[in-house]
Amino acid sequence: MGVTETIADYFGFDEYETDLSTELIAGLTTFLAMSYIIVVNPLILGEAIEIEGYSGAQVTQMIAVATILASVVGTTVMALWANRPFGLAPGMGLNAFFAYTVVLGLGVPWQVALAAVFVEGLIFILLTVVGARRYIIELFPEPVKFAVGAGIGIFLLFLGLQEMELVVSDPETAVTLGNAATSPIAALSVVGLALTLVLYARGTRGAIVIGIIFTALAGWLVTLLGIVSPSELALEREYNLVTNDGLSGIIELILNVQYDFTPLIAGFVDGLGMIAEDPFVFALVVFTFFFVDFFDTAGALIGVSQIGGLLDEEGNLPEIEKPLLADAVGTTVGAMIGTSTVTTFVESSAGLEEGGRTGFTALVVSGFFVLSLFVVPLMAIIPQYAIYVALVVVGLIMLQGAADIDWQHPAWLISSGLTITVMPLTTSIANGLAAGIMSYPLVKAAVGERADVSPGQWALAVAFVLYFGAYFATDAGFLTF
């Protein structure tokens, strides 16, 4: 048996009706769609993490290495244990909460915050092993499960269109249409998006990857030809690197990367010893990380799985405890080496749309993360607007999940509608889930179908009410810690 046959047999290519080339393209697509995290996560966490004796740039590079390694661990477990085509990395939103709310806002030392993420990961592992996470997720009302995909789709659409400057801020209407005639980013994005959609409509394999690469190259071409300035495409640093330093400068930059991230590990160890100094605040931080990450991960898993046709008739993901364990392990290891909570990325849907169906897609993603270790300073060379072309395409595709919703039933209409709309409007998957979960039992009771709501669903709704009550009271200053 050859290598290809061994891989196909291990990952079950025949069962999932896929092949090696499809999985390879899907893995590359997912990696390109989520690779921005290698740059963005260190920039966010670097705002909060200071290490004596090291410059801000060196700390940022340390965090970049930790980000990559945490992604490799979580995604590899997803590939080999769960056999699912999902990529994992430190999650957006949770990294901002770590940096701006916990460390800079509450004044919690970054070492203690890492310890909190570590404890959260251990709790996730325990709850996953005993089946508690699966039980809670399966309590989600059916209309909420079917609405998650469409909600994430609009979420991705909104984020992508904003990054591409096709949707811009407006003081009177909050947002409005961007002007491609005055914005080079918007103009390039429109062309790249149009090409990608045409290729997708024609059934071209790798359409999303082609769209990303074309848009990136087009941006570089018009910059190098002097048609637009580097600042207009947010390529100042990369432009100077390529034009002024040349190949020798690039090689020197690669060789001088700060790969030694042991100061972050030492900080984590110190954080464990600092827990006893203020256990109440520590418990609060752990609970917040846990609560938000639990539902954020659940929503992402269900939404992405819906695109891949991996859900059963009741909207559940079979053997969901396996991918849940992957993010729990990734979170635990990630905290130990210096990064925030690891979670399943909704950008994985880009790879699923390219046909990825097995863990080999995730293994390819993990492999590309390993390769990116050698070019940490150069990962930003792919413009953000090029990457977000993929999210817009995938967002459009994910809207098809709304077709499975029974819009004639009030409970489905209200809980699904709130789930879909609250996600993008609050830029939070967890908030969208909360809106649907809290409204479902109330509407079911109002229409005389209270018997259809399980005690667990009522308990889940009450838990969200209590959480948001404490959150808003704290934010308003009624509760202080």
C-alpha positions in Angstrom: 0.0 0.0 0.0 1.5 3.4 -1.1 1.6 6.6 0.9 -1.5 8.1 -0.8 -3.5 4.9 -0.2 -2.4 4.8 3.5 -3.5 8.5 4.0 -6.8 7.8 2.2 -7.5 4.8 4.3 -6.5 6.5 7.6 -8.7 9.6 7.1 -11.5 7.8 5.3 -11.5 9.5 2.0 -13.9 7.1 0.4 -16.4 7.4 3.3 -16.4 11.2 2.9 -16.2 11.1 -0.9 -13.0 13.2 -1.1 -9.5 12.7 -2.4 -5.9 13.9 -1.7 -5.8 16.8 -4.1 -9.2 18.1 -2.8 -8.0 18.0 0.8 -4.7 19.6 -0.1 -6.4 22.6 -1.8 -8.9 22.8 1.1 -6.1 22.9 3.7 -4.3 25.6 1.8 -7.5 27.6 1.5 -8.3 27.4 5.2 -4.7 28.4 6.1 -4.8 31.4 3.8 -8.1 32.5 5.2 -7.0 32.3 8.8 -3.3 33.2 8.4 -3.9 36.8 9.5 -4.0 35.5 13.1 -0.2 35.1 13.0 0.1 38.8 12.6 -3.0 40.2 14.4 -2.8 38.1 17.6 0.7 39.2 18.5 -0.2 42.8 17.8 -3.2 42.6 20.2 -1.5 40.6 23.0 1.7 42.6 22.6 -0.3 45.6 23.9 -0.6 43.9 27.3 2.5 41.7 27.6 5.7 43.4 28.6 8.9 41.5 29.4 11.8 43.1 31.1 14.9 43.1 28.9 13.1 42.6 25.6 11.8 45.2 23.1 8.2 45.4 22.0 9.2 44.0 18.6 10.9 41.0 20.2 7.9 40.3 22.5 5.6 40.5 19.4 7.8 37.9 17.6 7.7 35.6 20.7 3.9 35.8 20.7 3.8 35.1 17.0 5.8 31.9 17.5 3.5 30.9 20.4 0.5 31.6 18.3 1.8 29.4 15.5 2.7 26.5 17.9 -0.6 26.7 19.7 -2.4 26.5 16.3 -0.3 23.6 15.3 -1.1 21.7 18.5 -4.8 22.3 18.4 -5.2 21.7 14.6 -3.1 18.5 14.7 -5.2 17.1 17.5 -8.3 18.0 15.4 -6.7 16.2 12.4 -5.5 13.0 14.0 -8.0 12.6 16.9 -11.2 14.1 15.7 -10.7 13.6 11.9 -12.4 16.9 11.2 -11.4 19.6 8.6 -11.3 22.5 11.0 -8.4 24.8 11.7 -7.7 26.1 15.2 -5.8 29.2 16.5 -6.0 31.8 19.3 -9.5 33.3 18.8 -10.2 36.9 17.8 -12.3 38.6 20.5 -11.0 36.5 23.3 -7.5 37.8 22.6 -8.9 41.4 22.8 -10.7 40.5 26.0 -7.4 39.1 27.4 -5.4 42.2 26.5 -7.8 45.2 26.9 -10.3 44.1 29.5 -8.4 41.7 31.8 -4.8 43.0 31.7 -5.1 46.7 30.7 -8.7 47.2 32.1 -8.8 45.2 35.3 -5.1 45.5 35.9 -4.6 41.7 36.2 -1.0 40.8 35.4 -0.6 39.1 32.1 1.0 36.2 33.8 -2.2 35.6 35.9 -4.3 36.0 32.8 -2.4 33.2 31.1 -2.9 31.1 34.2 -6.7 31.8 33.9 -6.7 30.6 30.3 -4.8 27.5 31.4 -7.4 26.7 34.1 -10.2 27.3 31.6 -8.6 24.8 29.2 -8.3 22.2 32.0 -12.0 22.6 32.8 -12.9 22.2 29.1 -10.9 19.0 29.0 -12.7 17.6 32.0 -16.1 18.6 30.8 -15.4 17.2 27.4 -14.2 13.9 28.7 -17.3 13.4 30.9 -19.6 14.4 28.1 -20.9 17.6 29.7 -20.0 19.9 26.8 -21.7 17.7 24.3 -24.8 17.5 26.5 -25.1 21.3 26.9 -24.6 21.9 23.1 -27.2 19.4 22.3 -29.6 21.4 24.5 -29.4 24.3 22.0 -32.9 24.7 20.5 -33.2 23.3 17.0 -34.0 26.6 15.3 -30.9 28.1 16.9 -28.7 25.3 15.5 -30.0 25.8 12.0 -29.6 29.6 12.2 -26.0 29.6 13.4 -24.6 29.0 9.9 -26.5 32.0 8.4 -25.6 34.2 11.3 -21.9 33.4 10.9 -22.3 34.0 7.2 -23.6 37.6 7.7 -20.9 38.1 10.4 -18.2 37.1 7.9 -19.8 39.1 5.1 -19.9 42.3 7.3 -16.3 41.8 8.5 -15.0 41.1 5.0 -16.8 44.0 3.3 -15.5 46.4 6.0 -11.9 45.2 5.6 -12.2 45.6 1.9 -13.6 49.1 2.4 -16.7 48.3 0.5 -18.7 49.1 3.7 -17.4 52.1 5.6 -18.4 54.1 8.7 -21.0 56.8 8.5 -21.8 59.3 11.2 -25.5 59.4 10.3 -26.3 55.8 9.3 -23.5 53.9 11.1 -22.3 52.3 7.9 -22.6 53.1 4.2 -21.3 51.9 0.8 -17.6 52.5 0.2 -16.4 54.3 -2.9 -14.3 52.2 -5.2 -13.4 55.3 -7.2 -11.5 56.9 -4.4 -10.4 53.8 -2.4 -7.7 51.6 -4.1 -8.4 48.9 -1.6 -12.1 48.9 -2.5 -11.3 48.9 -6.2 -8.9 46.0 -6.0 -11.3 44.1 -3.7 -14.2 44.5 -6.1 -12.1 43.1 -9.0 -10.8 40.2 -6.8 -14.2 39.4 -5.4 -15.8 39.4 -8.9 -13.1 37.0 -10.2 -13.6 34.7 -7.3 -17.4 34.6 -7.6 -17.2 33.9 -11.3 -14.7 31.1 -10.8 -16.8 29.7 -8.0 -20.0 29.9 -10.1 -18.2 28.0 -12.9 -17.2 25.3 -10.4 -13.4 26.0 -10.7 -11.4 24.1 -8.1 -9.4 26.4 -5.9 -11.5 29.4 -6.8 -11.1 31.0 -3.3 -7.3 30.5 -3.3 -7.0 31.9 -6.8 -9.0 34.9 -5.7 -6.8 35.6 -2.7 -3.6 35.3 -4.6 -4.9 37.3 -7.6 -6.0 40.2 -5.3 -2.7 40.2 -3.4 -0.6 40.2 -6.5 -2.7 42.9 -8.1 -2.2 45.1 -5.1 1.6 44.5 -5.2 1.7 45.2 -9.0 -0.1 48.5 -8.9 2.1 49.6 -6.0 5.4 48.6 -7.5 4.4 50.3 -10.8 3.7 53.5 -8.9 0.0 53.6 -9.8 -0.9 53.9 -6.2 1.3 54.6 -3.1 2.1 51.9 -0.6 0.2 53.8 2.1 -3.0 53.7 0.1 -2.9 49.9 0.3 -1.5 49.7 3.8 1.7 48.1 2.5 4.3 50.7 3.7 6.4 48.3 5.8 6.3 45.4 3.3 7.0 47.8 0.4 10.1 49.2 2.0 11.3 45.6 2.8 11.0 44.5 -0.8 12.2 47.6 -2.6 14.9 49.0 -0.2 16.3 46.0 1.6 16.1 43.4 -1.3 16.7 39.7 -0.9 19.6 40.1 1.6 17.4 42.2 3.8 14.6 39.7 3.7 17.0 36.8 4.6 18.5 38.8 7.4 15.0 39.5 8.8 14.1 35.9 8.7 17.3 34.8 10.4 16.9 37.3 13.2 13.4 36.3 14.3 13.0 36.0 18.1 12.2 32.3 18.2 13.0 32.0 21.9 9.7 32.3 23.7 10.8 30.8 27.0 10.2 34.2 28.8 6.5 33.7 28.0 6.6 30.2 29.6 8.3 31.6 32.6 5.6 34.3 32.9 2.9 31.6 32.8 4.7 29.7 35.6 4.9 32.9 37.6 1.2 33.5 37.0 0.3 30.1 38.6 2.1 31.3 41.8 0.2 34.6 41.8 -3.3 33.1 41.8 -3.5 33.2 45.6 -3.0 36.9 45.7 -6.5 37.6 44.5 -8.4 34.4 44.0 -11.8 36.1 43.5 -10.7 38.2 40.6 -8.9 35.1 39.2 -12.2 33.1 39.4 -14.1 35.9 37.7 -11.6 36.0 34.8 -11.7 32.2 34.4 -15.5 32.2 34.4 -15.7 34.9 31.8 -13.2 33.2 29.5 -15.0 29.9 30.0 -18.5 31.2 29.4 -17.7 33.2 26.2 -15.4 30.6 24.7 -17.8 27.8 25.4 -20.6 29.2 23.3 -18.3 30.8 20.7 -16.6 27.5 20.0 -20.0 25.7 20.0 -21.4 28.2 17.5 -18.4 28.0 15.2 -18.4 24.2 15.2 -22.1 23.9 14.4 -22.0 26.7 11.8 -19.0 25.4 10.0 -20.2 21.8 10.1 -23.4 22.9 8.5 -21.5 24.1 5.4 -19.8 20.8 5.1 -23.0 18.8 5.5 -21.6 17.2 8.7 -24.7 17.7 10.9 -27.3 15.0 11.5 -31.1 15.5 11.1 -31.4 17.2 14.5 -28.6 19.7 13.7 -26.0 17.9 15.9 -22.4 17.1 15.0 -21.7 13.4 15.5 -18.9 12.7 18.0 -18.7 16.4 18.7 -16.7 15.7 21.8 -13.6 15.0 19.7 -13.3 18.4 18.0 -14.2 20.0 21.4 -11.3 18.2 23.0 -9.0 19.5 20.3 -9.8 23.1 21.2 -9.5 22.3 24.9 -6.0 20.8 24.4 -5.0 23.7 22.2 -6.2 26.2 24.8 -4.3 24.5 27.6 -1.0 24.2 25.7 -1.4 27.7 24.2 -1.7 29.2 27.7 1.5 27.4 28.8 3.5 28.8 25.9 2.1 32.4 26.0 -1.1 33.0 24.1 -4.8 33.4 24.7 -7.7 30.9 24.2 -7.5 28.6 21.1 -10.7 28.0 19.3 -12.1 26.6 16.1 -11.9 29.2 13.3 -15.0 30.0 11.3 -12.7 30.6 8.4 -12.4 26.8 8.2 -15.6 27.0 6.2 -13.5 28.3 3.3 -11.7 25.0 3.2 -15.0 23.0 3.5 -16.4 25.0 0.6 -13.4 23.8 -1.5 -14.3 20.2 -0.6 -12.4 19.5 2.6 -14.1 16.8 4.6 -11.6 14.9 6.7 -8.8 15.5 9.2 -6.2 15.6 6.4 -7.4 19.1 5.5 -6.7 20.1 9.1 -3.3 18.3 8.9 -2.4 20.4 5.8 -3.4 23.6 7.7 -1.1 22.5 10.6 1.7 21.9 8.1 1.4 25.4 6.6 1.5 26.8 10.2 4.7 25.0 10.8 6.2 26.4 7.5 5.1 29.8 8.6 7.5 29.6 11.5 10.3 30.3 9.1 8.7 33.5 7.7 7.1 35.0 10.7 8.0 38.6 9.7 6.7 38.2 6.2 3.2 36.8 6.9 1.8 40.3 6.7 2.9 40.4 3.0 -0.6 39.1 2.0 -2.8 42.2 2.4 -5.8 41.8 4.7 -8.3 42.8 2.0 -7.1 39.9 -0.2 -7.7 37.4 2.6 -11.1 38.8 3.3 -12.2 38.1 -0.2 -12.5 34.5 1.0 -14.7 35.5 3.9 -17.1 37.4 1.7 -17.5 34.4 -0.7 -17.9 32.0 2.2 -20.3 34.3 4.0 -22.6 34.3 0.9 -22.5 30.5 0.7 -23.4 30.1 4.4 -26.6 32.0 3.9 -28.1 28.9 2.4 -28.5 27.5 5.9 -31.5 29.8 6.4 -33.5 27.7 4.0 -33.7 24.9 6.6 -35.6 27.2 9.1 -39.3 27.0 9.5 -40.0 30.7 9.2 -43.8 30.2 9.6 -43.5 29.1 13.3 -43.2 32.0 15.7 -40.6 30.2 17.9 -38.4 29.4 14.9 -38.9 32.8 13.4 -38.0 34.8 16.5 -35.2 32.7 17.9 -33.6 32.1 14.5 -34.0 35.7 13.4 -32.4 37.0 16.6 -29.5 34.5 16.3 -28.8 35.5 12.8 -29.0 39.3 13.3 -27.4 39.7 16.7 -24.2 37.9 15.7 -23.1 40.5 13.1 -24.5 43.5 14.9 -22.6 42.7 18.1 -19.7 41.0 16.3 -20.1 38.0 18.6 -21.1 34.4 17.8 -21.8 33.9 21.5 -24.2 36.8 21.7 -26.1 35.6 18.8 -26.5 32.2 20.4 -27.5 33.8 23.6 -30.3 35.8 21.9 -31.8 32.7 20.3 -31.4 30.5 23.4 -33.1 33.0 25.7 -36.0 33.8 23.4 -36.8 30.3 22.4 -38.4 29.0 25.6 -40.3 32.3 26.2 -41.9 32.2 22.7 -42.7 28.5 22.9 -44.4 29.1 26.2 -46.3 32.1 24.8 -47.8 30.0 21.9 -48.8 27.2 24.3 -46.0 24.8 23.5 -44.2 24.9 26.9 -44.1 21.1 27.1 -41.7 21.1 24.1 -39.1 23.0 26.1 -36.8 20.8 28.2 -35.7 21.8 31.7 -32.2 22.0 30.4 -33.2 24.6 27.8 -34.9 26.7 30.5 -31.7 26.4 32.7 -29.5 27.4 29.7 -31.7 30.5 29.1 -31.6 31.4 32.8 -27.8 31.0 32.9 -27.5 33.5 30.0 -29.8 36.0 31.8 -27.7 35.8 34.9 -24.5 36.2 33.0 -25.6 39.2 31.1 -27.2 40.7 34.3 -23.8 40.5 36.0 -22.0 41.7 33.0 -24.1 44.8 32.5 -24.2 45.6 36.3 -20.4 45.4 36.3 -20.1 47.6 33.2 -22.4 50.2 34.7 -20.5 50.3 37.9 -23.1 48.7 40.1 -20.8 45.8 40.8 -17.1 46.3 41.4 -14.3 43.8 42.0 
